[in-house]
Every structure is written in C-alpha cells, then in structure tokens.
Amino acid sequence: MKENHDYRHELSLRDEQLRREMDLRDKSFRAEQATRDKALDEKFSGFLAAQTERDKAWEKISDSRFERIEKDVSSIKLDTKKVADDVHVIRRWIATYTGGIAVLTFIVGIAIRHFWA
C-alpha cells in the first residue's frame, strides 16, 4: 500500500508541476499575445492615420476640382451672356442695314422710273 501511496504522491507532484508549467505557458502565451495585439494595434493605428491623411488629400483635390469647375461654369455663363449681347447688336445692325438697303432700293427704283419714264 505504501507503494500505492508513493505513486499517488508522485502523481500529485507531477500534476502540480504540470499545472505550474501550464500556468507559465499560459502567462507566456498571454504576454506574447499582448505583444502581438499591441503591434497590430500600432499597425492599424498607423494604417488608419494614413487613410485619414489620404482622405484629407483627396478632399482637398476634389474641392479644388469643384472650385475649378464652378469657375469654368461661371466663365461660360458670362461668355454666353456676352455672345447673346453681341448677337443682339449684330441683329440690330443687320435690321438697320436691311431697312436702309430696302429704302435705298425703293428710292433708286423711283428715281429710275421717274428719269427713264
């Protein structure tokens, strides 16, 4: 029986040693995992910071594009208004010249009829 008791005692010592080893492995694993988590957190933080900077740069670029487009549209509006004014002036001159030519033709027609009749 004593042998049986010594065997149980050895088993309990071995179990205790295994528990300590498992605890050490668990602590070691948790420390390594904490280190990995910290490294990943730093990588993600860096990535997110880079993404934020990239987004800010894109926002500036798109804002400048929209401003440029807005300026171009305003310029086109002004040019269109100027062209419309110029067309109006040209139409007025054409109407004046056409009217003048019609009157002149009428007078020349009367003069030709009067002098050669």
N, CA, C and O atoms as a Tinker XYZ file with bonds, in Angstrom:
   468  protein
     1  N      0.785000   -1.188000    0.000000    73     2
     2  CA     0.000000    0.000000    0.000000    64     1     3
     3  C      0.833000    1.261000    0.000000    63     2     4     5
     4  O      0.472000    2.290000   -0.570000    81     3
     5  N      1.947000    1.132000    0.656000    73     3     6
     6  CA     2.787000    2.323000    0.691000    64     5     7
     7  C      3.238000    2.684000   -0.703000    63     6     8     9
     8  O      3.344000    3.861000   -1.048000    81     7
     9  N      3.498000    1.691000   -1.487000    73     7    10
    10  CA     3.913000    1.978000   -2.852000    64     9    11
    11  C      2.803000    2.711000   -3.593000    63    10    12    13
    12  O      3.053000    3.642000   -4.359000    81    11
    13  N      1.597000    2.280000   -3.353000    73    11    14
    14  CA     0.463000    2.927000   -3.969000    64    13    15
    15  C      0.377000    4.380000   -3.527000    63    14    16    17
    16  O      0.108000    5.271000   -4.332000    81    15
    17  N      0.607000    4.606000   -2.251000    73    15    18
    18  CA     0.565000    5.961000   -1.706000    64    17    19
    19  C      1.690000    6.809000   -2.289000    63    18    20    21
    20  O      1.472000    7.970000   -2.634000    81    19
    21  N      2.889000    6.243000   -2.403000    73    19    22
    22  CA     4.004000    6.973000   -3.002000    64    21    23
    23  C      3.706000    7.288000   -4.472000    63    22    24    25
    24  O      4.067000    8.350000   -4.979000    81    23
    25  N      3.059000    6.367000   -5.124000    73    23    26
    26  CA     2.716000    6.580000   -6.528000    64    25    27
    27  C      1.733000    7.742000   -6.668000    63    26    28    29
    28  O      1.856000    8.567000   -7.573000    81    27
    29  N      0.772000    7.793000   -5.774000    73    27    30
    30  CA    -0.190000    8.895000   -5.795000    64    29    31
    31  C      0.486000   10.207000   -5.452000    63    30    32    33
    32  O      0.178000   11.254000   -6.022000    81    31
    33  N      1.395000   10.132000   -4.529000    73    31    34
    34  CA     2.130000   11.344000   -4.156000    64    33    35
    35  C      2.959000   11.844000   -5.345000    63    34    36    37
    36  O      3.013000   13.044000   -5.617000    81    35
    37  N      3.599000   10.912000   -6.041000    73    35    38
    38  CA     4.366000   11.288000   -7.229000    64    37    39
    39  C      3.447000   11.867000   -8.310000    63    38    40    41
    40  O      3.788000   12.840000   -8.983000    81    39
    41  N      2.287000   11.251000   -8.454000    73    39    42
    42  CA     1.331000   11.779000   -9.427000    64    41    43
    43  C      0.876000   13.192000   -9.062000    63    42    44    45
    44  O      0.756000   14.060000   -9.925000    81    43
    45  N      0.629000   13.404000   -7.788000    73    43    46
    46  CA     0.204000   14.746000   -7.366000    64    45    47
    47  C      1.329000   15.749000   -7.571000    63    46    48    49
    48  O      1.071000   16.892000   -7.951000    81    47
    49  N      2.584000   15.341000   -7.326000    73    47    50
    50  CA     3.719000   16.235000   -7.582000    64    49    51
    51  C      3.834000   16.526000   -9.077000    63    50    52    53
    52  O      4.055000   17.664000   -9.490000    81    51
    53  N      3.680000   15.482000   -9.868000    73    51    54
    54  CA     3.755000   15.663000  -11.314000    64    53    55
    55  C      2.597000   16.553000  -11.804000    63    54    56    57
    56  O      2.778000   17.408000  -12.670000    81    55
    57  N      1.416000   16.332000  -11.234000    73    55    58
    58  CA     0.276000   17.184000  -11.595000    64    57    59
    59  C      0.542000   18.638000  -11.228000    63    58    60    61
    60  O      0.227000   19.557000  -11.985000    81    59
    61  N      1.127000   18.824000  -10.053000    73    59    62
    62  CA     1.459000   20.197000   -9.616000    64    61    63
    63  C      2.490000   20.817000  -10.558000    63    62    64    65
    64  O      2.387000   21.987000  -10.924000    81    63
    65  N      3.475000   20.023000  -10.940000    73    63    66
    66  CA     4.495000   20.518000  -11.867000    64    65    67
    67  C      3.858000   20.844000  -13.220000    63    66    68    69
    68  O      4.167000   21.873000  -13.822000    81    67
    69  N      2.977000   19.975000  -13.691000    73    67    70
    70  CA     2.284000   20.236000  -14.954000    64    69    71
    71  C      1.431000   21.504000  -14.863000    63    70    72    73
    72  O      1.383000   22.297000  -15.804000    81    71
    73  N      0.759000   21.688000  -13.724000    73    71    74
    74  CA    -0.032000   22.905000  -13.543000    64    73    75
    75  C      0.846000   24.142000  -13.605000    63    74    76    77
    76  O      0.494000   25.132000  -14.246000    81    75
    77  N      2.001000   24.082000  -12.929000    73    75    78
    78  CA     2.921000   25.230000  -12.969000    64    77    79
    79  C      3.408000   25.490000  -14.390000    63    78    80    81
    80  O      3.449000   26.636000  -14.839000    81    79
    81  N      3.779000   24.413000  -15.100000    73    79    82
    82  CA     4.226000   24.573000  -16.485000    64    81    83
    83  C      3.114000   25.142000  -17.363000    63    82    84    85
    84  O      3.354000   26.014000  -18.198000    81    83
    85  N      1.904000   24.643000  -17.166000    73    83    86
    86  CA     0.775000   25.156000  -17.941000    64    85    87
    87  C      0.510000   26.621000  -17.598000    63    86    88    89
    88  O      0.213000   27.428000  -18.479000    81    87
    89  N      0.618000   26.956000  -16.314000    73    87    90
    90  CA     0.442000   28.358000  -15.916000    64    89    91
    91  C      1.510000   29.239000  -16.549000    63    90    92    93
    92  O      1.219000   30.329000  -17.040000    81    91
    93  N      2.767000   28.750000  -16.532000    73    91    94
    94  CA     3.851000   29.518000  -17.153000    64    93    95
    95  C      3.622000   29.661000  -18.657000    63    94    96    97
    96  O      3.813000   30.738000  -19.221000    81    95
    97  N      3.212000   28.570000  -19.301000    73    95    98
    98  CA     2.921000   28.636000  -20.735000    64    97    99
    99  C      1.760000   29.599000  -21.010000    63    98   100   101
   100  O      1.781000   30.373000  -21.967000    81    99
   101  N      0.754000   29.523000  -20.144000    73    99   102
   102  CA    -0.390000   30.418000  -20.312000    64   101   103
   103  C      0.040000   31.879000  -20.150000    63   102   104   105
   104  O     -0.346000   32.737000  -20.943000    81   103
   105  N      0.836000   32.150000  -19.124000    73   103   106
   106  CA     1.330000   33.520000  -18.917000    64   105   107
   107  C      2.190000   33.965000  -20.095000    63   106   108   109
   108  O      2.078000   35.091000  -20.580000    81   107
   109  N      3.056000   33.046000  -20.546000    73   107   110
   110  CA     3.916000   33.360000  -21.687000    64   109   111
   111  C      3.072000   33.622000  -22.937000    63   110   112   113
   112  O      3.322000   34.573000  -23.677000    81   111
   113  N      2.073000   32.768000  -23.161000    73   111   114
   114  CA     1.200000   32.949000  -24.318000    64   113   115
   115  C      0.454000   34.279000  -24.226000    63   114   116   117
   116  O      0.347000   35.011000  -25.210000    81   115
   117  N     -0.057000   34.581000  -23.037000    73   115   118
   118  CA    -0.790000   35.840000  -22.867000    64   117   119
   119  C      0.122000   37.048000  -23.080000    63   118   120   121
   120  O     -0.290000   38.048000  -23.669000    81   119
   121  N      1.365000   36.950000  -22.598000    73   119   122
   122  CA     2.313000   38.050000  -22.810000    64   121   123
   123  C      2.626000   38.206000  -24.302000    63   122   124   125
   124  O      2.656000   39.321000  -24.823000    81   123
   125  N      2.859000   37.081000  -24.981000    73   123   126
   126  CA     3.116000   37.137000  -26.425000    64   125   127
   127  C      1.900000   37.679000  -27.175000    63   126   128   129
   128  O      2.028000   38.473000  -28.107000    81   127
   129  N      0.725000   37.233000  -26.751000    73   127   130
   130  CA    -0.494000   37.702000  -27.406000    64   129   131
   131  C     -0.692000   39.201000  -27.168000    63   130   132   133
   132  O     -1.113000   39.925000  -28.070000    81   131
   133  N     -0.389000   39.659000  -25.962000    73   131   134
   134  CA    -0.495000   41.092000  -25.672000    64   133   135
   135  C      0.483000   41.881000  -26.541000    63   134   136   137
   136  O      0.153000   42.956000  -27.040000    81   135
   137  N      1.694000   41.334000  -26.716000    73   135   138
   138  CA     2.679000   41.990000  -27.578000    64   137   139
   139  C      2.183000   42.021000  -29.025000    63   138   140   141
   140  O      2.287000   43.046000  -29.699000    81   139
   141  N      1.646000   40.896000  -29.496000    73   139   142
   142  CA     1.091000   40.853000  -30.859000    64   141   143
   143  C     -0.071000   41.837000  -31.014000    63   142   144   145
   144  O     -0.171000   42.558000  -32.007000    81   143
   145  N     -0.946000   41.845000  -30.000000    73   143   146
   146  CA    -2.087000   42.766000  -30.056000    64   145   147
   147  C     -1.622000   44.214000  -30.100000    63   146   148   149
   148  O     -2.177000   45.033000  -30.833000    81   147
   149  N     -0.607000   44.521000  -29.315000    73   147   150
   150  CA    -0.079000   45.886000  -29.300000    64   149   151
   151  C      0.525000   46.236000  -30.663000    63   150   152   153
   152  O      0.313000   47.334000  -31.179000    81   151
   153  N      1.280000   45.293000  -31.243000    73   151   154
   154  CA     1.882000   45.535000  -32.561000    64   153   155
   155  C      0.794000   45.723000  -33.621000    63   154   156   157
   156  O      0.885000   46.620000  -34.459000    81   155
   157  N     -0.231000   44.874000  -33.578000    73   155   158
   158  CA    -1.333000   45.023000  -34.534000    64   157   159
   159  C     -2.069000   46.339000  -34.331000    63   158   160   161
   160  O     -2.458000   47.001000  -35.293000    81   159
   161  N     -2.255000   46.711000  -33.065000    73   159   162
   162  CA    -2.922000   47.979000  -32.772000    64   161   163
   163  C     -2.121000   49.146000  -33.339000    63   162   164   165
   164  O     -2.689000   50.081000  -33.903000    81   163
   165  N     -0.807000   49.088000  -33.189000    73   163   166
   166  CA     0.042000   50.148000  -33.748000    64   165   167
   167  C     -0.037000   50.158000  -35.276000    63   166   168   169
   168  O     -0.099000   51.221000  -35.894000    81   167
   169  N     -0.034000   48.960000  -35.882000    73   167   170
   170  CA    -0.141000   48.893000  -37.343000    64   169   171
   171  C     -1.474000   49.465000  -37.812000    63   170   172   173
   172  O     -1.528000   50.252000  -38.757000    81   171
   173  N     -2.552000   49.057000  -37.138000    73   171   174
   174  CA    -3.870000   49.571000  -37.522000    64   173   175
   175  C     -3.967000   51.070000  -37.295000    63   174   176   177
   176  O     -4.550000   51.788000  -38.107000    81   175
   177  N     -3.401000   51.543000  -36.197000    73   175   178
   178  CA    -3.424000   52.988000  -35.935000    64   177   179
   179  C     -2.671000   53.733000  -37.032000    63   178   180   181
   180  O     -3.130000   54.762000  -37.526000    81   179
   181  N     -1.514000   53.203000  -37.404000    73   179   182
   182  CA    -0.748000   53.813000  -38.492000    64   181   183
   183  C     -1.508000   53.768000  -39.807000    63   182   184   185
   184  O     -1.526000   54.741000  -40.561000    81   183
   185  N     -2.133000   52.632000  -40.073000    73   183   186
   186  CA    -2.910000   52.491000  -41.306000    64   185   187
   187  C     -4.075000   53.474000  -41.328000    63   186   188   189
   188  O     -4.319000   54.141000  -42.334000    81   187
   189  N     -4.792000   53.557000  -40.209000    73   187   190
   190  CA    -5.935000   54.471000  -40.152000    64   189   191
   191  C     -5.489000   55.924000  -40.253000    63   190   192   193
   192  O     -6.171000   56.741000  -40.872000    81   191
   193  N     -4.346000   56.251000  -39.648000    73   191   194
   194  CA    -3.828000   57.620000  -39.768000    64   193   195
   195  C     -3.469000   57.921000  -41.220000    63   194   196   197
   196  O     -3.752000   59.007000  -41.725000    81   195
   197  N     -2.847000   56.955000  -41.885000    73   195   198
   198  CA    -2.501000   57.144000  -43.303000    64   197   199
   199  C     -3.763000   57.286000  -44.152000    63   198   200   201
   200  O     -3.814000   58.111000  -45.063000    81   199
   201  N     -4.775000   56.482000  -43.851000    73   199   202
   202  CA    -6.036000   56.589000  -44.584000    64   201   203
   203  C     -6.681000   57.956000  -44.362000    63   202   204   205
   204  O     -7.220000   58.554000  -45.294000    81   203
   205  N     -6.624000   58.439000  -43.138000    73   203   206
   206  CA    -7.199000   59.749000  -42.832000    64   205   207
   207  C     -6.475000   60.838000  -43.604000    63   206   208   209
   208  O     -7.111000   61.727000  -44.169000    81   207
   209  N     -5.159000   60.775000  -43.633000    73   207   210
   210  CA    -4.382000   61.763000  -44.395000    64   209   211
   211  C     -4.694000   61.665000  -45.884000    63   210   212   213
   212  O     -4.827000   62.681000  -46.566000    81   211
   213  N     -4.810000   60.439000  -46.381000    73   211   214
   214  CA    -5.150000   60.250000  -47.794000    64   213   215
   215  C     -6.525000   60.835000  -48.103000    63   214   216   217
   216  O     -6.719000   61.493000  -49.125000    81   215
   217  N     -7.478000   60.582000  -47.200000    73   215   218
   218  CA    -8.826000   61.114000  -47.409000    64   217   219
   219  C     -8.829000   62.636000  -47.389000    63   218   220   221
   220  O     -9.537000   63.268000  -48.173000    81   219
   221  N     -8.039000   63.230000  -46.492000    73   219   222
   222  CA    -7.945000   64.695000  -46.449000    64   221   223
   223  C     -7.349000   65.230000  -47.747000    63   222   224   225
   224  O     -7.812000   66.239000  -48.279000    81   223
   225  N     -6.327000   64.554000  -48.250000    73   223   226
   226  CA    -5.702000   64.988000  -49.509000    64   225   227
   227  C     -6.701000   64.876000  -50.658000    63   226   228   229
   228  O     -6.798000   65.780000  -51.488000    81   227
   229  N     -7.444000   63.769000  -50.710000    73   227   230
   230  CA    -8.451000   63.612000  -51.762000    64   229   231
   231  C     -9.538000   64.666000  -51.644000    63   230   232   233
   232  O    -10.045000   65.172000  -52.645000    81   231
   233  N     -9.892000   64.993000  -50.398000    73   231   234
   234  CA   -10.917000   66.016000  -50.186000    64   233   235
   235  C    -10.443000   67.367000  -50.713000    63   234   236   237
   236  O    -11.206000   68.102000  -51.340000    81   235
   237  N     -9.174000   67.686000  -50.454000    73   235   238
   238  CA    -8.625000   68.945000  -50.973000    64   237   239
   239  C     -8.625000   68.942000  -52.500000    63   238   240   241
   240  O     -8.979000   69.936000  -53.134000    81   239
   241  N     -8.223000   67.810000  -53.080000    73   239   242
   242  CA    -8.177000   67.711000  -54.541000    64   241   243
   243  C     -9.578000   67.858000  -55.126000    63   242   244   245
   244  O     -9.780000   68.602000  -56.086000    81   243
   245  N    -10.540000   67.150000  -54.550000    73   243   246
   246  CA   -11.892000   67.239000  -55.106000    64   245   247
   247  C    -12.494000   68.615000  -54.862000    63   246   248   249
   248  O    -13.248000   69.110000  -55.700000    81   247
   249  N    -12.175000   69.249000  -53.723000    73   247   250
   250  CA   -12.645000   70.618000  -53.501000    64   249   251
   251  C    -12.079000   71.557000  -54.549000    63   250   252   253
   252  O    -12.796000   72.401000  -55.087000    81   251
   253  N    -10.789000   71.412000  -54.842000    73   251   254
   254  CA   -10.188000   72.290000  -55.851000    64   253   255
   255  C    -10.783000   72.004000  -57.232000    63   254   256   257
   256  O    -10.967000   72.923000  -58.029000    81   255
   257  N    -11.082000   70.740000  -57.517000    73   255   258
   258  CA   -11.721000   70.407000  -58.797000    64   257   259
   259  C    -13.093000   71.066000  -58.892000    63   258   260   261
   260  O    -13.436000   71.652000  -59.919000    81   259
   261  N    -13.877000   70.968000  -57.817000    73   259   262
   262  CA   -15.207000   71.568000  -57.838000    64   261   263
   263  C    -15.123000   73.084000  -57.964000    63   262   264   265
   264  O    -15.932000   73.701000  -58.658000    81   263
   265  N    -14.142000   73.681000  -57.292000    73   263   266
   266  CA   -13.967000   75.131000  -57.422000    64   265   267
   267  C    -13.617000   75.495000  -58.863000    63   266   268   269
   268  O    -14.152000   76.458000  -59.412000    81   267
   269  N    -12.720000   74.724000  -59.470000    73   267   270
   270  CA   -12.336000   74.983000  -60.854000    64   269   271
   271  C    -13.528000   74.806000  -61.795000    63   270   272   273
   272  O    -13.727000   75.610000  -62.706000    81   271
   273  N    -14.309000   73.769000  -61.580000    73   271   274
   274  CA   -15.499000   73.545000  -62.405000    64   273   275
   275  C    -16.481000   74.692000  -62.217000    63   274   276   277
   276  O    -17.083000   75.167000  -63.180000    81   275
   277  N    -16.638000   75.134000  -60.979000    73   275   278
   278  CA   -17.549000   76.244000  -60.702000    64   277   279
   279  C    -17.083000   77.517000  -61.404000    63   278   280   281
   280  O    -17.894000   78.259000  -61.959000    81   279
   281  N    -15.779000   77.764000  -61.379000    73   279   282
   282  CA   -15.240000   78.935000  -62.084000    64   281   283
   283  C    -15.461000   78.809000  -63.586000    63   282   284   285
   284  O    -15.834000   79.778000  -64.248000    81   283
   285  N    -15.228000   77.608000  -64.124000    73   283   286
   286  CA   -15.437000   77.390000  -65.561000    64   285   287
   287  C    -16.893000   77.618000  -65.948000    63   286   288   289
   288  O    -17.177000   78.234000  -66.976000    81   287
   289  N    -17.812000   77.123000  -65.129000    73   287   290
   290  CA   -19.237000   77.307000  -65.417000    64   289   291
   291  C    -19.600000   78.786000  -65.350000    63   290   292   293
   292  O    -20.353000   79.278000  -66.191000    81   291
   293  N    -19.069000   79.498000  -64.354000    73   291   294
   294  CA   -19.331000   80.939000  -64.257000    64   293   295
   295  C    -18.783000   81.663000  -65.477000    63   294   296   297
   296  O    -19.432000   82.559000  -66.018000    81   295
   297  N    -17.592000   81.276000  -65.905000    73   295   298
   298  CA   -16.990000   81.886000  -67.092000    64   297   299
   299  C    -17.838000   81.606000  -68.334000    63   298   300   301
   300  O    -18.036000   82.488000  -69.170000    81   299
   301  N    -18.330000   80.385000  -68.447000    73   299   302
   302  CA   -19.181000   80.032000  -69.589000    64   301   303
   303  C    -20.466000   80.853000  -69.560000    63   302   304   305
   304  O    -20.936000   81.311000  -70.602000    81   303
   305  N    -21.035000   81.040000  -68.373000    73   303   306
   306  CA   -22.251000   81.852000  -68.258000    64   305   307
   307  C    -21.988000   83.279000  -68.716000    63   306   308   309
   308  O    -22.782000   83.858000  -69.457000    81   307
   309  N    -20.866000   83.844000  -68.270000    73   307   310
   310  CA   -20.534000   85.214000  -68.677000    64   309   311
   311  C    -20.295000   85.291000  -70.181000    63   310   312   313
   312  O    -20.756000   86.221000  -70.843000    81   311
   313  N    -19.571000   84.310000  -70.717000    73   311   314
   314  CA   -19.317000   84.290000  -72.164000    64   313   315
   315  C    -20.619000   84.151000  -72.948000    63   314   316   317
   316  O    -20.796000   84.797000  -73.980000    81   315
   317  N    -21.521000   83.316000  -72.463000    73   315   318
   318  CA   -22.805000   83.133000  -73.134000    64   317   319
   319  C    -23.602000   84.431000  -73.130000    63   318   320   321
   320  O    -24.226000   84.789000  -74.130000    81   319
   321  N    -23.578000   85.128000  -72.010000    73   319   322
   322  CA   -24.293000   86.405000  -71.919000    64   321   323
   323  C    -23.686000   87.420000  -72.887000    63   322   324   325
   324  O    -24.409000   88.157000  -73.558000    81   323
   325  N    -22.356000   87.453000  -72.951000    73   323   326
   326  CA   -21.688000   88.387000  -73.856000    64   325   327
   327  C    -22.016000   88.049000  -75.308000    63   326   328   329
   328  O    -22.286000   88.944000  -76.109000    81   327
   329  N    -21.994000   86.766000  -75.645000    73   327   330
   330  CA   -22.321000   86.345000  -77.008000    64   329   331
   331  C    -23.764000   86.717000  -77.337000    63   330   332   333
   332  O    -24.049000   87.180000  -78.441000    81   331
   333  N    -24.675000   86.517000  -76.384000    73   331   334
   334  CA   -26.078000   86.881000  -76.619000    64   333   335
   335  C    -26.200000   88.384000  -76.869000    63   334   336   337
   336  O    -26.945000   88.806000  -77.752000    81   335
   337  N    -25.473000   89.189000  -76.096000    73   335   338
   338  CA   -25.485000   90.645000  -76.319000    64   337   339
   339  C    -24.910000   90.983000  -77.693000    63   338   340   341
   340  O    -25.454000   91.824000  -78.408000    81   339
   341  N    -23.814000   90.329000  -78.057000    73   339   342
   342  CA   -23.203000   90.579000  -79.368000    64   341   343
   343  C    -24.156000   90.186000  -80.501000    63   342   344   345
   344  O    -24.259000   90.898000  -81.500000    81   343
   345  N    -24.846000   89.064000  -80.348000    73   343   346
   346  CA   -25.808000   88.626000  -81.361000    64   345   347
   347  C    -26.932000   89.650000  -81.477000    63   346   348   349
   348  O    -27.391000   89.952000  -82.579000    81   347
   349  N    -27.371000   90.180000  -80.347000    73   347   350
   350  CA   -28.428000   91.195000  -80.366000    64   349   351
   351  C    -27.965000   92.434000  -81.131000    63   350   352   353
   352  O    -28.718000   92.988000  -81.933000    81   351
   353  N    -26.731000   92.867000  -80.886000    73   351   354
   354  CA   -26.184000   94.033000  -81.596000    64   353   355
   355  C    -26.083000   93.733000  -83.092000    63   354   356   357
   356  O    -26.434000   94.577000  -83.916000    81   355
   357  N    -25.609000   92.547000  -83.444000    73   355   358
   358  CA   -25.474000   92.172000  -84.859000    64   357   359
   359  C    -26.846000   92.152000  -85.529000    63   358   360   361
   360  O    -26.988000   92.628000  -86.656000    81   359
   361  N    -27.845000   91.614000  -84.861000    73   359   362
   362  CA   -29.198000   91.585000  -85.427000    64   361   363
   363  C    -29.719000   93.007000  -85.657000    63   362   364   365
   364  O    -30.351000   93.295000  -86.673000    81   363
   365  N    -29.443000   93.881000  -84.698000    73   363   366
   366  CA   -29.895000   95.262000  -84.847000    64   365   367
   367  C    -29.230000   95.913000  -86.059000    63   366   368   369
   368  O    -29.887000   96.599000  -86.842000    81   367
   369  N    -27.900000   95.690000  -86.209000    73   367   370
   370  CA   -27.195000   96.264000  -87.362000    64   369   371
   371  C    -27.706000   95.673000  -88.669000    63   370   372   373
   372  O    -27.881000   96.396000  -89.650000    81   371
   373  N    -27.946000   94.358000  -88.691000    73   371   374
   374  CA   -28.476000   93.723000  -89.907000    64   373   375
   375  C    -29.845000   94.305000  -90.245000    63   374   376   377
   376  O    -30.134000   94.599000  -91.405000    81   375
   377  N    -30.686000   94.470000  -89.220000    73   375   378
   378  CA   -32.018000   95.052000  -89.470000    64   377   379
   379  C    -31.891000   96.476000  -89.992000    63   378   380   381
   380  O    -32.618000   96.877000  -90.901000    81   379
   381  N    -30.959000   97.242000  -89.411000    73   379   382
   382  CA   -30.759000   98.622000  -89.862000    64   381   383
   383  C    -30.277000   98.639000  -91.304000    63   382   384   385
   384  O    -30.817000   99.378000  -92.128000    81   383
   385  N    -29.261000   97.829000  -91.623000    73   383   386
   386  CA   -28.735000   97.802000  -92.988000    64   385   387
   387  C    -29.777000   97.279000  -93.970000    63   386   388   389
   388  O    -29.914000   97.806000  -95.074000    81   387
   389  N    -30.507000   96.247000  -93.569000    73   387   390
   390  CA   -31.537000   95.701000  -94.458000    64   389   391
   391  C    -32.620000   96.750000  -94.722000    63   390   392   393
   392  O    -33.066000   96.934000  -95.854000    81   391
   393  N    -33.028000   97.428000  -93.652000    73   391   394
   394  CA   -34.013000   98.501000  -93.822000    64   393   395
   395  C    -33.476000   99.622000  -94.695000    63   394   396   397
   396  O    -34.181000  100.146000  -95.558000    81   395
   397  N    -32.211000   99.985000  -94.460000    73   395   398
   398  CA   -31.580000  101.039000  -95.271000    64   397   399
   399  C    -31.486000  100.634000  -96.724000    63   398   400   401
   400  O    -31.760000  101.439000  -97.614000    81   399
   401  N    -31.099000   99.383000  -96.976000    73   399   402
   402  CA   -30.998000   98.896000  -98.352000    64   401   403
   403  C    -32.378000   98.873000  -99.002000    63   402   404   405
   404  O    -32.516000   99.210000 -100.178000    81   403
   405  N    -33.398000   98.479000  -98.245000    73   403   406
   406  CA   -34.760000   98.455000  -98.794000    64   405   407
   407  C    -35.212000   99.860000  -99.164000    63   406   408   409
   408  O    -35.784000  100.075000 -100.233000    81   407
   409  N    -34.952000  100.816000  -98.275000    73   407   410
   410  CA   -35.328000  102.204000  -98.559000    64   409   411
   411  C    -34.539000  102.715000  -99.754000    63   410   412   413
   412  O    -35.106000  103.345000 -100.646000    81   411
   413  N    -33.233000  102.450000  -99.782000    73   411   414
   414  CA   -32.390000  102.889000 -100.888000    64   413   415
   415  C    -32.849000  102.258000 -102.205000    63   414   416   417
   416  O    -32.896000  102.932000 -103.234000    81   415
   417  N    -33.185000  100.968000 -102.172000    73   415   418
   418  CA   -33.682000  100.292000 -103.370000    64   417   419
   419  C    -34.989000  100.924000 -103.835000    63   418   420   421
   420  O    -35.196000  101.117000 -105.033000    81   419
   421  N    -35.849000  101.237000 -102.913000    73   419   422
   422  CA   -37.116000  101.873000 -103.246000    64   421   423
   423  C    -36.876000  103.228000 -103.894000    63   422   424   425
   424  O    -37.492000  103.554000 -104.909000    81   423
   425  N    -35.971000  104.026000 -103.301000    73   423   426
   426  CA   -35.673000  105.356000 -103.847000    64   425   427
   427  C    -35.031000  105.229000 -105.224000    63   426   428   429
   428  O    -35.388000  105.962000 -106.146000    81   427
   429  N    -34.078000  104.295000 -105.368000    73   427   430
   430  CA   -33.428000  104.095000 -106.666000    64   429   431
   431  C    -34.460000  103.642000 -107.690000    63   430   432   433
   432  O    -34.421000  104.088000 -108.837000    81   431
   433  N    -35.370000  102.778000 -107.306000    73   431   434
   434  CA   -36.419000  102.314000 -108.207000    64   433   435
   435  C    -37.311000  103.458000 -108.654000    63   434   436   437
   436  O    -37.668000  103.542000 -109.829000    81   435
   437  N    -37.673000  104.337000 -107.736000    73   435   438
   438  CA   -38.494000  105.501000 -108.084000    64   437   439
   439  C    -37.709000  106.429000 -108.995000    63   438   440   441
   440  O    -38.243000  106.953000 -109.973000    81   439
   441  N    -36.417000  106.631000 -108.663000    73   439   442
   442  CA   -35.595000  107.534000 -109.474000    64   441   443
   443  C    -35.445000  106.988000 -110.884000    63   442   444   445
   444  O    -35.542000  107.748000 -111.848000    81   443
   445  N    -35.213000  105.704000 -111.027000    73   443   446
   446  CA   -35.052000  105.108000 -112.353000    64   445   447
   447  C    -36.363000  105.223000 -113.121000    63   446   448   449
   448  O    -36.360000  105.561000 -114.304000    81   447
   449  N    -37.439000  104.957000 -112.484000    73   447   450
   450  CA   -38.737000  105.043000 -113.131000    64   449   451
   451  C    -39.054000  106.490000 -113.525000    63   450   452   453
   452  O    -39.597000  106.747000 -114.599000    81   451
   453  N    -38.709000  107.425000 -112.643000    73   451   454
   454  CA   -39.016000  108.836000 -112.886000    64   453   455
   455  C    -38.160000  109.399000 -114.022000    63   454   456   457
   456  O    -38.658000  110.124000 -114.884000    81   455
   457  N    -36.844000  109.053000 -114.015000    73   455   458
   458  CA   -35.964000  109.625000 -115.031000    64   457   459
   459  C    -36.080000  108.917000 -116.369000    63   458   460   461
   460  O    -35.858000  109.554000 -117.399000    81   459
   461  N    -36.410000  107.652000 -116.412000    73   459   462
   462  CA   -36.479000  106.947000 -117.689000    64   461   463
   463  C    -37.923000  106.725000 -118.158000    63   462   464   465
   464  O    -38.152000  106.053000 -119.163000    81   463
   465  N    -38.799000  107.233000 -117.501000    73   463   466
   466  CA   -40.175000  107.026000 -117.922000    64   465   467
   467  C    -40.685000  108.057000 -118.879000    63   466   468
   468  O    -41.837000  107.987000 -119.307000    81   467
